[in-house]
Amino acid sequence: MRLLELSIVVAYFILCLYIAFYFRKSAGKGETAYWGADRSIGFFVNGVALFSTLVSTGSFLGFLGLAYRLGWSLTTVAFGVSSCVGFIISMLLASGPLRRFSEIKGKFAMTSFFAERYNTATALAASIFVLILFPAYIVPELMGAGLAGSYMLGIDFSYAVIIVGGVYVLYVLIGGMLSVTWTELMQGFLKFFLMVGLSITAILHFGGLTPLLKQATTVNPYYLTLNPKVSLWTYMGISLGVFMFVLSSPHIIMRLFTTKNVNQGRASLSLTAGMSLVFHLLGYLGVAGAALIISPKLAQVDKTFIVVMDELFSPFFRGMAMAAILAAIMSTTGAMLLACAAEFSNNIYRRYFNPNASEAQTIRLAKTVIGIIGVLTTILALFQTKSIGVIVGLLVEGTGSSFAVPLLAGIWWKRANAVGGFLSVVGGFVAFVIVHFSNVVPTFAEILISLPVSAICMIVGSLLTSPPSPEKVELVASLHRS
Amino acid sequence: MEKDGLLEKNPSFRLGVALIILWVLGFASLATGLGSREFAGIPLVTWTMMSIGVFSVIASIVIIPVQSRWEHISSRERHRGNGEGDQL
């Protein structure tokens, strides 16, 4: 048991819960406060929180492991550049119209946009997919907690999973979007500076960038170049998946609704894109390279970050780095848990079971959903054994396949109608599942087929049926007016 | 302003489409073999994509006031009921 590291982690947990209690009263004011943080978040806080939402265990442990095993060039393009460009495309093509939609209709979930723009069947299909994909995404995140806790703190894997599961569920329950946003601000800084800081420490430790890369490429000759073991399709598939996920994932879209105004939302996405680029390019370059030198035959590549920080950081910074790993887990899981609760309570319960539900009833139900999903995912994480990077990668692609096309078409194509929207959401998801399980393409290349299927469904479905009503056309026009 | 329902003169839309095309072309360089060639030990596709990333961040900062002004003028034109409305 490492006492100093453990104390820092405990202090971090207390801080997260303090933030939740601090915002408890504000979050209890109603739905705008609970789901949309009262639309009070400025660009800087939202930008760092968005970065924090993106950088999950996948980025901190899983994808860094892929950089170690398959090379930095792959992860730089696939995660660094693609997430950066995804955020910028979101900023250019989606953030303004969606922020306006939220204000016009008073809604806070991406599927509410599908309900208003297409129809309730499209929204229901999207909600069901969110409720399948997001809990599945939370499981590997909690596995990361177990892995880091057992290695770094000497705590049993199961205890680490249960403790982290308990804390993140609690602060989402108590403080809603406000506490999620402010804890994510703290978590975002932790993650950014610890990854980049560890990379710089590694570069200095090995006598500069050139000596570090020279030694790293001796161990893995494909560290900087294209790895021949990775097919071109996988390379493009991961990149497209990350791009589409960043652009259309409901838990990221929810953040766009919280900003003070459209321009603050846009500026926050520019900040996030810049942070993501530096984090993946510089952070991965030094850390994965150092891991190749320190531990050339690392069997469990998800431990890449942990191995390097264990070797190069002092106990104080090890504790901070441990808190950063937990931050990576909790920020994404918190945002996803909130998105699941919003989908169920607003788009399923209120629409199909109790249309007259009051705000208080809806939030109460949402909190029950948060509790149930939190417990279920924690139990599942105790028994899951697959690689974190692979699970997260596949879920990222599934999300992008289902939501990217209907989202963009809904904003920009007035001819897009309910049939096209429904077919696009369902077609993208079904195509992804079929392609994945039939093994017709390499892993991670599924989206190269499922995304075009989603687009074809949208175009064919819309053009072969009657145009949308004048109200829907007017809604699209109103999204582009200041 | 619109053709086939697409709000094509919007500056953000134009920049967004341009970035997507650049991003696709970056990958296309891999298919032609050009992207696999190396400079300073790193493939050209990686250099290209990193440049696109940096460019997109800078362009996004520049576009915020431009887009805001375009939306403002566009709305004003519409209120005046002046022809098609959404043109700069």
Interface residues (C-beta under 8 A of the other chain):
Chain A: S73 T76 V77 G80 V81 S82 C84 V85 I88 I89 M91 L92 L93 G96 L213 T217 L224 T225 L226 L232 Y235 M236 S239 F243 V262 N263 R266 A267 L269 S270 A273 G274 L277 L281 W412 W413 K414 R415 V476 H480 R481 S482
Chain B: E2 D4 G5 L6 L7 N10 S12 F13 L15 G16 L19 I20 W23 F27 L30 A31 S36 E38 G41 I42 P43 V45 T46 M49 M50 I52 G53 V54 S56 V57 A59 S60 I61 I63 I64 Q67 S68 E71 H72 S74 S75 R78
